[in-house]
Amino acid sequence: MKKLFFATLMCVAALSAKAQVLTSETVNNVYETVTHKTDGNFAHNAEWTGKDITTMYVFKVINSPKGETSLKHHLKYNYTYAADGTLTSRVTYRWNDEQSSWVCANRYDYTVAGGIYSVEYSRYNHLANRFDLPVEMMVYSLTPDGCVNNVSCYHRNNPSSPYQLVSETMVTDMPMLLAVK
């Protein structure tokens, strides 16, 4: 049920955001948006290579009863890009307080080919010290101008089983109707 909810949520997000292929510019815009928020419980920082964000840090903002504010490590995202600036992967790390180190959690791999944009989600296998084969996949069909016109979400219970279609959504531009009195 959780996976169905997640897949449906991702399809709705694609519809509402008029999703397009993710690029370094998209990552930069997300960073600019979250760093300019003045409310909330998180702070952000980034490492850049040229114009590309290669690592984004998320910190929890801790307010003490004395009114002091401190930052606590929370998440770290490592980004890689193709030569044309499209995002090829995002690896997520979570902070482990006991070990005082970043622990790998998952990876999203992004591929664009032949009018299809796909995103695969893989978990990190700590016992094998590697990423497992993907267990979630979203496939976006693109229009010639790069906009999404169809989103299909797939899931498999384990990396060796075949993908099963969870949801599929057609993306259409709904005309905005305004009534004039």
Backbone as numpy.savetxt, mean C-alpha at the origin, in Angstrom:
# Nx Ny Nz CAx CAy CAz Cx Cy Cz
-13.51 -14.41 6.24 -14.33 -13.23 6.24 -13.46 -11.97 6.24
-12.37 -11.99 7.02 -11.47 -10.85 7.08 -10.88 -10.56 5.71
-10.50 -11.60 4.97 -9.90 -11.42 3.66 -10.92 -10.87 2.66
-12.15 -11.32 2.74 -13.20 -10.80 1.87 -13.41 -9.32 2.15
-13.44 -8.95 3.42 -13.61 -7.55 3.80 -12.45 -6.72 3.25
-11.22 -7.22 3.42 -10.03 -6.49 2.95 -10.08 -6.32 1.43
-10.39 -7.37 0.72 -10.44 -7.31 -0.74 -11.52 -6.33 -1.21
-12.67 -6.37 -0.58 -13.75 -5.45 -0.93 -13.34 -4.02 -0.63
-12.72 -3.82 0.52 -12.25 -2.48 0.90 -11.25 -1.95 -0.12
-10.33 -2.80 -0.57 -9.34 -2.37 -1.56 -10.01 -2.02 -2.89
-11.02 -2.77 -3.29 -11.74 -2.46 -4.53 -12.47 -1.13 -4.40
-13.09 -0.89 -3.27 -13.78 0.38 -3.04 -12.78 1.52 -3.03
-11.61 1.31 -2.43 -10.58 2.34 -2.41 -10.13 2.67 -3.83
-10.00 1.65 -4.65 -9.60 1.89 -6.05 -10.66 2.70 -6.77
-11.91 2.43 -6.48 -12.99 3.17 -7.13 -13.02 4.62 -6.66
-12.92 4.82 -5.36 -13.08 6.17 -4.83 -11.88 7.05 -5.12
-10.71 6.45 -5.27 -9.50 7.24 -5.51 -9.20 7.42 -6.99
-10.07 6.89 -7.87 -9.77 6.90 -9.30 -8.35 6.39 -9.49
-8.11 5.20 -8.97 -6.77 4.62 -8.88 -6.07 4.60 -10.23
-4.79 4.85 -10.17 -3.92 4.75 -11.32 -2.66 4.01 -10.86
-1.77 3.75 -11.78 -0.53 3.07 -11.47 0.25 3.90 -10.45
0.74 3.24 -9.39 1.49 3.94 -8.36 2.89 4.27 -8.85
3.32 5.47 -8.55 4.64 5.95 -8.97 5.35 6.58 -7.79
6.60 6.98 -8.01 7.33 7.69 -6.95 6.60 8.98 -6.59
5.97 9.60 -7.57 5.20 10.83 -7.30 4.03 10.55 -6.36
3.36 9.39 -6.53 2.27 9.00 -5.65 2.77 8.84 -4.22
3.89 8.15 -4.05 4.47 7.95 -2.73 4.84 9.30 -2.12
5.44 10.17 -2.91 5.81 11.50 -2.42 4.58 12.29 -1.98
3.49 12.21 -2.76 2.27 12.92 -2.41 1.66 12.40 -1.12
1.67 11.09 -0.93 1.17 10.51 0.32 2.00 11.03 1.49
3.31 11.02 1.32 4.20 11.52 2.38 3.91 12.98 2.71
3.77 13.80 1.69 3.47 15.22 1.91 2.15 15.39 2.65
1.16 14.60 2.31 -0.15 14.69 2.96 -0.05 14.32 4.44
0.59 13.19 4.74 0.64 12.74 6.14 1.55 13.61 6.99
2.59 14.18 6.43 3.49 15.02 7.23 2.90 16.39 7.52
1.91 16.81 6.74 1.29 18.11 6.98 0.07 18.03 7.89
-0.30 16.82 8.31 -1.40 16.67 9.25 -0.92 17.16 10.62
-1.70 17.99 11.25 -1.31 18.51 12.55 -1.98 17.77 13.69
-2.98 16.97 13.38 -3.61 16.18 14.43 -3.28 14.71 14.19
-3.50 13.91 15.17 -3.25 12.48 15.00 -2.19 11.97 15.95
-2.02 10.67 15.93 -1.12 10.00 16.85 0.15 9.50 16.19
0.43 9.95 14.95 1.59 9.46 14.23 2.39 10.61 13.64
3.69 10.41 13.54 4.59 11.34 12.87 5.36 10.54 11.82
5.87 11.23 10.81 6.52 10.54 9.69 7.85 11.20 9.35
8.74 10.39 8.81 10.02 10.87 8.29 10.37 9.99 7.09
11.27 10.47 6.24 11.61 9.71 5.04 13.06 9.88 4.67
13.57 8.86 3.97 14.88 8.92 3.33 14.62 9.00 1.83
15.41 9.82 1.14 15.22 10.07 -0.28 16.47 9.69 -1.05
16.27 9.22 -2.28 17.35 9.09 -3.25 16.90 9.91 -4.45
17.53 11.06 -4.62 17.07 11.98 -5.66 15.69 12.47 -5.30
14.73 12.29 -6.22 13.35 12.72 -5.97 12.47 11.59 -5.43
13.04 10.41 -5.21 12.26 9.25 -4.78 12.42 8.97 -3.29
11.30 8.71 -2.62 11.35 8.25 -1.24 11.72 6.77 -1.28
12.80 6.41 -0.62 13.21 5.00 -0.58 12.79 4.34 0.73
12.68 5.12 1.79 12.24 4.59 3.08 11.36 5.62 3.77
10.21 5.18 4.27 9.33 6.04 5.04 9.18 5.43 6.43
9.36 6.27 7.44 9.23 5.85 8.84 7.94 6.40 9.42
7.26 5.58 10.21 6.06 6.00 10.93 6.37 5.84 12.42
6.16 6.92 13.16 6.39 6.92 14.61 5.07 7.15 15.32
4.89 6.50 16.47 3.76 6.80 17.34 4.15 8.02 18.18
3.23 8.95 18.27 3.44 10.12 19.11 2.94 9.77 20.51
3.85 9.87 21.49 3.53 9.53 22.88 3.51 10.83 23.69
2.37 11.13 24.28 2.24 12.30 25.14 2.24 11.85 26.59
3.19 12.36 27.38 3.27 11.97 28.79 2.32 12.82 29.62
1.99 12.36 30.81 1.13 13.15 31.70 1.74 14.51 32.05
3.06 14.65 31.93 3.73 15.91 32.22 3.68 16.87 31.03
3.05 16.45 29.92 2.94 17.30 28.74 4.10 17.17 27.78
5.00 16.23 28.05 6.13 16.01 27.15 5.71 15.08 26.01
6.27 15.31 24.84 5.97 14.50 23.67 7.22 13.76 23.23
7.07 12.47 22.94 8.18 11.69 22.41 7.67 10.85 21.25
8.60 10.34 20.46 8.27 9.50 19.31 8.77 8.09 19.55
7.96 7.12 19.18 8.32 5.71 19.33 8.26 5.06 17.95
9.30 4.30 17.58 9.29 3.58 16.30 8.02 2.75 16.19
7.46 2.70 14.98 6.25 1.92 14.76 6.36 1.08 13.48
6.43 1.74 12.31 6.51 1.05 11.02 7.59 1.68 10.16
8.09 0.85 9.24 9.05 1.33 8.25 8.66 0.70 6.92
8.64 1.53 5.85 8.32 1.06 4.51 9.52 1.31 3.61
9.99 0.28 2.92 11.05 0.42 1.91 10.42 0.32 0.54
10.72 1.31 -0.33 10.14 1.38 -1.66 11.22 1.16 -2.71
10.86 0.44 -3.79 11.72 0.34 -4.97 10.89 0.71 -6.19
11.59 1.26 -7.19 10.92 1.79 -8.37 11.59 1.28 -9.63
10.82 1.23 -10.72 11.38 0.93 -12.04 12.02 2.21 -12.58
12.75 2.09 -13.68 13.43 3.24 -14.28 12.46 4.36 -14.65
11.22 4.02 -14.98 10.24 5.05 -15.36 9.52 5.66 -14.15
9.90 5.26 -12.94 9.31 5.84 -11.74 8.12 5.08 -11.18
7.68 4.00 -11.85 6.57 3.23 -11.29 7.06 2.41 -10.11
6.20 2.28 -9.12 6.52 1.52 -7.92 6.58 0.04 -8.26
7.66 -0.65 -7.86 7.77 -2.09 -8.11 7.57 -2.91 -6.84
7.93 -2.34 -5.66 7.67 -3.07 -4.42 7.66 -2.15 -3.22
6.95 -2.61 -2.19 6.95 -1.94 -0.89 7.06 -3.02 0.17
8.11 -2.94 0.97 8.32 -3.90 2.05 8.02 -3.20 3.37
7.22 -3.86 4.22 6.82 -3.31 5.51 7.59 -4.00 6.63
8.08 -3.17 7.56 8.75 -3.65 8.77 8.00 -3.10 9.98
7.95 -3.89 11.04 7.36 -3.45 12.31 8.47 -3.37 13.35
8.37 -2.40 14.24 9.37 -2.25 15.28 9.13 -3.27 16.38
10.19 -3.96 16.79 10.13 -4.92 17.89 10.84 -4.30 19.08
10.08 -3.93 20.11 10.66 -3.29 21.29 11.63 -4.20 22.03
11.29 -5.48 22.12 12.15 -6.43 22.85 13.52 -6.56 22.21
13.56 -6.57 20.88 14.83 -6.72 20.17 15.45 -5.38 19.77
14.69 -4.29 19.95 15.11 -2.96 19.51 15.58 -2.99 18.06
14.72 -3.59 17.20 15.08 -3.69 15.79 13.83 -3.79 14.93
14.02 -3.54 13.63 12.94 -3.67 12.68 12.78 -5.14 12.30
11.55 -5.61 12.24 11.24 -6.99 11.88 10.39 -6.97 10.61
10.84 -7.69 9.60 10.15 -7.72 8.32 8.77 -8.36 8.49
7.75 -7.77 7.86 6.39 -8.26 7.99 5.80 -8.75 6.67
5.88 -7.93 5.60 5.25 -8.30 4.35 5.81 -7.48 3.20
5.37 -7.86 2.00 5.82 -7.16 0.79 4.67 -7.10 -0.21
4.57 -5.97 -0.88 3.66 -5.79 -2.01 4.52 -5.65 -3.26
4.24 -6.45 -4.28 4.95 -6.37 -5.56 3.97 -5.85 -6.61
4.41 -4.83 -7.35 3.59 -4.15 -8.35 4.15 -4.42 -9.74
3.26 -4.78 -10.68 3.68 -5.09 -12.05 2.72 -4.43 -13.03
3.27 -3.82 -14.06 2.46 -3.24 -15.14 2.90 -3.90 -16.44
1.93 -4.50 -17.17 2.24 -5.13 -18.46 0.96 -5.30 -19.25
0.99 -4.87 -20.50 -0.12 -5.12 -21.42 -1.47 -4.62 -20.96
-1.54 -3.44 -20.36 -2.82 -2.89 -19.91 -3.34 -3.50 -18.62
-2.48 -4.27 -17.95 -2.85 -4.89 -16.67 -1.87 -4.41 -15.60
-2.41 -3.99 -14.47 -1.62 -3.57 -13.32 -1.96 -4.53 -12.20
-0.97 -5.26 -11.70 -1.25 -6.23 -10.64 -0.43 -5.93 -9.40
-1.02 -6.27 -8.26 -0.38 -6.09 -6.96 -0.50 -7.42 -6.23
0.65 -7.96 -5.79 0.64 -9.21 -5.04 1.17 -8.98 -3.63
0.52 -9.62 -2.67 0.87 -9.49 -1.27 1.50 -10.79 -0.77
2.70 -10.67 -0.18 3.41 -11.83 0.37 3.76 -11.57 1.83
3.63 -12.59 2.65 4.05 -12.49 4.05 5.51 -12.90 4.18
6.16 -12.36 5.19 7.53 -12.76 5.45 7.52 -14.00 6.34
8.28 -15.02 5.94 8.38 -16.26 6.69 9.66 -16.19 7.52
9.50 -15.98 8.82 10.66 -15.80 9.70 11.45 -17.10 9.89
10.77 -18.24 9.86 11.48 -19.51 10.01 12.38 -19.79 8.82
11.89 -19.50 7.61 12.67 -19.74 6.40 13.54 -18.53 6.01
13.33 -17.40 6.69 14.09 -16.16 6.43 13.94 -15.70 4.98
12.67 -15.69 4.50 12.37 -15.27 3.14 10.88 -14.96 3.03
10.50 -14.35 1.93 9.08 -14.11 1.67 8.45 -15.37 1.11
7.26 -15.70 1.58 6.49 -16.79 0.99 5.93 -16.33 -0.35
5.42 -17.28 -1.12 4.73 -16.92 -2.36 3.51 -16.07 -2.00
3.06 -15.22 -2.90 1.93 -14.34 -2.60 0.66 -15.11 -2.25
-0.14 -14.53 -1.35 -1.43 -15.12 -0.97 -2.61 -14.23 -1.35
-2.35 -12.98 -1.73 -3.38 -12.05 -2.17 -2.91 -11.41 -3.46
-3.87 -11.11 -4.34 -3.52 -10.43 -5.58 -4.71 -9.57 -6.01
-4.39 -8.37 -6.47 -5.39 -7.49 -7.07 -4.94 -7.22 -8.50
-5.86 -7.32 -9.43 -5.56 -7.09 -10.83 -6.44 -5.95 -11.31
-5.78 -4.91 -11.82 -6.47 -3.74 -12.34 -6.34 -3.74 -13.86
-7.45 -3.66 -14.57 -7.41 -3.48 -16.02 -7.36 -1.97 -16.26
-6.45 -1.56 -17.15 -6.24 -0.14 -17.38 -6.80 0.31 -18.72
-7.27 1.54 -18.75 -7.67 2.17 -20.01 -6.41 2.69 -20.68
-6.47 3.07 -21.95 -5.26 3.58 -22.63 -4.61 4.79 -21.94
-5.40 5.58 -21.20 -4.81 6.73 -20.50 -4.30 6.37 -19.11
-4.31 5.08 -18.75 -3.74 4.63 -17.49 -4.70 4.61 -16.32
-5.97 4.90 -16.55 -6.95 4.84 -15.48 -7.47 3.41 -15.34
-7.93 3.09 -14.15 -8.44 1.75 -13.86 -9.88 1.65 -14.34
-10.22 0.53 -15.02 -11.62 0.33 -15.41 -12.21 -0.96 -14.86
-11.38 -1.82 -14.25 -11.88 -3.05 -13.64 -10.89 -3.49 -12.56
-11.44 -3.94 -11.42 -10.59 -4.41 -10.32 -11.05 -5.80 -9.93
-10.11 -6.75 -9.93 -10.40 -8.12 -9.50 -9.50 -8.45 -8.31
-10.10 -8.98 -7.26 -9.36 -9.33 -6.04 -9.35 -10.84 -5.89
-8.15 -11.38 -5.62 -7.97 -12.83 -5.49 -7.32 -13.15 -4.16
-7.58 -14.36 -3.68 -6.98 -14.84 -2.43 -6.74 -16.35 -2.55
-5.73 -16.80 -1.85 -5.53 -18.25 -1.70 -5.15 -18.51 -0.25
-5.59 -19.64 0.26 -5.38 -19.95 1.68 -3.93 -20.26 2.01
-3.22 -20.83 1.05 -1.79 -21.06 1.26 -1.09 -20.86 -0.08
0.21 -20.60 -0.04 0.93 -20.26 -1.27 0.92 -21.32 -2.37
0.63 -22.58 -2.03 0.65 -23.62 -3.07 -0.71 -23.85 -3.71
-1.77 -23.26 -3.15 -3.10 -23.46 -3.74 -3.36 -22.40 -4.81
-4.31 -22.67 -5.71 -4.61 -21.68 -6.76 -5.38 -20.48 -6.19
-5.25 -19.35 -6.87 -6.01 -18.16 -6.48 -7.50 -18.39 -6.72
-8.31 -17.83 -5.82 -9.76 -17.84 -5.97 -10.23 -16.39 -6.07
-11.11 -16.10 -7.01 -11.67 -14.76 -7.15 -12.53 -14.46 -5.93
-12.25 -13.33 -5.27 -13.00 -12.91 -4.09 -14.02 -11.85 -4.46
-13.61 -10.89 -5.26 -14.53 -9.85 -5.71 -14.04 -9.24 -7.00
-14.98 -8.68 -7.74 -14.64 -8.02 -8.99 -15.55 -6.81 -9.12
-14.95 -5.70 -9.51 -15.70 -4.45 -9.59 -15.35 -3.73 -10.88
-16.37 -3.28 -11.58 -16.19 -2.48 -12.78 -16.12 -1.02 -12.34
-15.15 -0.29 -12.83 -14.98 1.11 -12.47 -15.56 1.95 -13.59
-16.52 2.78 -13.25 -17.10 3.69 -14.23 -17.10 5.09 -13.65
-16.91 6.06 -14.49 -17.00 7.45 -14.05 -18.47 7.81 -13.98
-18.92 8.06 -12.79 -20.30 8.46 -12.62 -20.40 9.96 -12.84
-21.28 10.41 -13.72 -21.42 11.85 -13.93 -22.01 12.50 -12.68
-21.50 13.67 -12.36 -22.03 14.39 -11.22 -23.21 15.23 -11.70
-24.36 15.01 -11.11 -25.55 15.74 -11.50 -25.81 16.84 -10.48
-25.93 18.04 -10.96 -26.21 19.16 -10.08 -27.58 19.72 -10.43
-28.36 19.94 -9.43 -29.69 20.53 -9.66 -29.59 22.03 -9.45
-30.13 22.76 -10.38 -30.13 24.21 -10.27 -31.56 24.65 -10.06
-31.75 25.50 -9.06 -33.11 25.94 -8.74 -33.47 27.17 -9.53
